[in-house]
Amino acid sequence: GDTASAAVTVTLKRLILTLNAFCENDVPYISYGIKLQGIDPSGETAMLTWTGAGGETEIETGLVLSNTHHLWVGTQVDGSGNGTVWPGWNELSDGTWEEVYTDWRRWNPDQSDATVTVTVSVNPTSSVTVQYPPATAVCSANPPQNTPAPPPNVNGPIATDNLNVPITSYSPTVINVLSNGDSFGANGAGTVEILFTQPANGTVALDDGGTPNDPTDDVLLYAPNADVNNITDSFTYTITDALGNTSTATVTLDVNCASTQRSDSGDALGTFSIMMMMFLTLMSGLYFVRKEERGEA
């Protein structure tokens, strides 16, 4: 019998996938490219299935066939490409971030960088296993690690400024700096006396009340320098609690003495003595003049 043959060409559908994970500007990405064989790519879209080490999945659909910057699953950026959300991290109210190790998109069960399988489907499918981009010196693929602001000093000592303390004498003026709302805090006072600096126009000394290891009864003594008047002077002091925490405040002094230092010192007595001698001399002269007028011997 006669035979007949016909050649049949079968074109196999095939998907060739290239895919890599990388970090840029602290944001994790994948770059993928899809090449189709036996399929007209016109109008085709891709589907990505992310599968974690424990079998968890997340699916993205309607994707282009090639993308050099596709965000790692669970990541979000702003309009400038700066990261705002990272998988496996939770932003706290103070602006810091903490790890969420139960998030498979970022962490393996042993808390190492996640290893996920990315399956790309158009009509055929292809899978690639990639690891979450590891941190480098220039790109961490993690949120910024801001240092939280320290809490207010609620337990430590608090020294309060003493403003415009009136100074009206060149003799030492007692200044009870602790009476201005100062507190040694929850830890209480330590054994360190009140520390202080010296002002520019006077001197400061400590009166420990006879209890050198108890600063709670300490007061400071200020005396202005000789012949300074109508000025503002100042110094600082520091209190210390039982744990060694300190707090420093400023004392501002309004120096307005009634007279100069010389008129308050021994010079005043000399001036008074001279005036008394002049007065007595004058009176003696008048006495003898009157005596001569009366003709007394």
Secondary structure as UniProt FT lines:
FT   STRAND          14..24
FT   TURN            25..26
FT   STRAND          27..37
FT   TURN            42..43
FT   STRAND          46..51
FT   TURN            53..54
FT   STRAND          57..63
FT   STRAND          66..71
FT   TURN            73..74
FT   STRAND          76..77
FT   TURN            79..80
FT   STRAND          83..85
FT   TURN            87..88
FT   STRAND          89..91
FT   TURN            93..94
FT   STRAND          97..99
FT   TURN            101..102
FT   TURN            104..106
FT   TURN            109..110
FT   STRAND          115..121
FT   STRAND          125..131
FT   STRAND          162..167
FT   STRAND          173..175
FT   HELIX           177..180
FT   TURN            186..187
FT   STRAND          195..196
FT   STRAND          202..207
FT   TURN            209..210
FT   TURN            212..213
FT   HELIX           215..217
FT   STRAND          219..224
FT   TURN            226..227
FT   STRAND          231..241
FT   TURN            242..243
FT   STRAND          246..255
FT   HELIX           261..264
FT   HELIX           266..293
FT   TURN            294..295
//
